[in-house]
Amino acid sequence: MLTKRIIPCLDIKNGRTVKGVNFVELRDAGDPVELAKQYAKLGADELVFLDISATLEGRKTMHEMVLKVAEHVNIPFTVGGGISSIKDVDDLLHCGADKVSINSSAVKRPELINELANKFGSQCVVVAIDAKQIDNEWIVHLAGGTQPTTLNLFDWAKDVEQRGAGEILFTSMNNDGTKSGFANTALAKLSKLVNIPVIASGGAGTIQHFADTFKEGKADAALAASVFHFGEIEILNLKRELKKQHIQVRL
């Protein structure tokens, strides 16, 4: 059985880590470099660093911050926000990122997934999908969840896989920041549909929520932000509890 991964997410805006509810009402959660150092020491399996306003503001991810974060961590590190070309990815990998996450740019130009997979390998390409359940259908949204599309989550996920993505990071906008649990029904359907790892995001509030998303949602990894940033759940304690429930984690 493959080891399940625990991934803290650093949402960055104006150089600070922020966290909101349903993608709005953002509050400060601290310095991203200090948080990254702390998580690497405390047993996180990977980190995700998302410059959440880069696409909306039409700019590139901040390379200086990526360099600083990469200097202080010894675990795989994914970077996203405003990435739209091979050069963008090349620059970020040279700054120390291990993988990149693309979202809006992939929907607007799906060929980008093929290009990045061909150039850097599928293992480097994470496609993030932000989706909201509206009238029983999961609709893909862009630009930090501000722009609805006509795409269905499951159709898009299958396309993403076929184009060469190595992982899918699915965030449920309905669950984001609510601490009511992950969208496990949608996650289970997604995990069954594709043959690449699915990272669950949106809704973590308790240790049991993580256990449920691995057991019921069939997720390969679980990503969370506020429960880690504000000290509500400690990663090592979380992993010990998961181990007790016979979920394979790296301790």
Buried (B, 14 or more C-beta within 10 A) or exposed (E): EEEBBBBBBBBBBEEBBBBBEBBEEBEEBBBBBEBBBBBBEBBBBBBBBBBBBBBBBEEBBBBEBBBBBBEBBEBBBBBBBBBBBBEBBBBBBEBBBBBBBBBBBBBEEBEBBBBBBEEBEBEBBBBBBBBBBEEEEBBBBBBBBEBEBEBBBBEBBBBBBEBBBBBBBBBBBBBBBBBBBBBBEBBBBBBEBBEBBBBBBBBBBBBEBBBBBBBBBBBBBBBBBBBBBEEBBBBEEBBBBBEEBEBEBEE
